């Protein structure tokens, strides 16, 4: 009985430590790690089928991609064990290869956003990306590309 009470007591003390004593530290840490943002995700619905079972309508998950024009520029990548600075022109071509846009179109989107507002932190790159395109862009690990 004493052991059970000791374990419960230890859990209560740790809970108070996390929730009350060190709450500010944990909140700051979560903000640093980007855990404060949220995105509404709608549930998928079942397919609508006709009397023969042929699908008439179904759910498709699509993604949007945005750029932070203020941060756009060369990025560091490790290629064959060496750190290499990859220029924005190359990055925009890589993005375009996935999204179906030309490098010039992507650069024009960023230029237009900065012309409208030099402090702009948002430029819509494209809408309606498939999951495969989303994963390919995410794998590029471009710091100013958000989806």
N, C-alpha and C positions, 0 to 999 in steps of 0.2 A: 504494500500500500504506500509506503514511504517513497519507494522508487517512482511510482506512478505520479505522485504529487510533485516530486522533484523534477521530473521530466516536463510536466505541465507547467510548473513554475518557471523553468528555463525558457519554454516557448513563450510564455506571457512576457517575461523580461525582454526577450529578443524582439517580440512584436512591438512593445512600447518603444524600444530603442529605434527600430526602423520607422515606425509610424509617427512618433512624437519627437524624440530627441534628434534624430538625423534626417528629418523630413526634408528640410531645405536642401541638403546635400544631394539627396536622391532626386529631387525635382530638378535641380541644376544639371545633374548628370544625365537625366532623361532628355532634357532640352538640348544638351550638347550632342547627344547621340541621334537626335532627330526623331525622337519617339513621340513628339507632341502633335504631329500632323495626322490627319485622318482623311480618308477618302471614302465616299459613299459607294458601296458595291451592291448592286441589285442581284437578287437571287435568280437563278435560271429557272425557266418554266419548261414544262414538258412540251414536246412537239405537238403541233396540231396536225392530225392526219385525216384523210378521207375514209370512206367506208371500206376501201380496199387496203388500208394501211400505208398508203403513199403519203409522205410528209408534205404538207402544204406550207407550214411555217414552223420555224424552230428558233431557239435562242443562239445567238452568236455573240461572243465576248470580243469587243473591239477596244483599242486603246488610243489615246491621244499622246502626242509628244510635243514638249515645249523646250525652248532654249532660254538660257539666261544671257541676254546680249552683253551685259556688263562684264561677264566672266569669259566670254568667247575669246579664244586665242590658242596658241600652241599648248600641247600637253606633253608631259613626260611619260614615256613608255619604256619598258624593258624589252629589248629585242636582241636575241642571241646573247643574253647576259650583260648587255651594255645598256646604259640609260641613254635614250635618244629623245630629242625634242621633236615632236611631230607637229608640223605647221597646220594652222586652221584650214588652209586650202585642202590639204590631204584629209583632214578629219571630216570636212563638209562633203568631200567626195565619198568617203566611207559611209557616212550617214545616208547620202543620196542613193547609194547602191542598195540600201535596205528599203528606203521609203519610196523609191521610184522617182526621186527628184534629181535634178542636176546639181552639181556643186554650186553653180552660179545662182540657181534659184534659192538654195539654202542661204548663201551669203547675202543675197538680196533681201531675204526675210529679216536677217539680223540688221543689215544696214538701214532698212526702213524703220525698224523698231527704234534704233538709235537716233535716226534723223527726227523721228517724232518726239522722242524723249531721250536725251543723252544719258539719263540715269535709269533707263528702262531695265527691269529685271525679268521681263516676260515677253516672249515672242512665240506664238503658236507655230510650231513647225509643220505638223500635219495631224489629221484626224483619221480614225478608222483603221489603225494598224492591227494586224492579226497577232495572235499570241506568238507565232513563230518570229514575226518581225520585232515584236516587243522584246522577246528573249535575245535576239541577235543584237539589238541596240543596247540592251542592259549589259550584255557580255562585253561590249566595247569599253565600259567603265569610263565614260566621258563625264567629267564632273559638272559641266554646265548643261547637260541634257537630262530633262526630267520627264517622267511618264506617269 
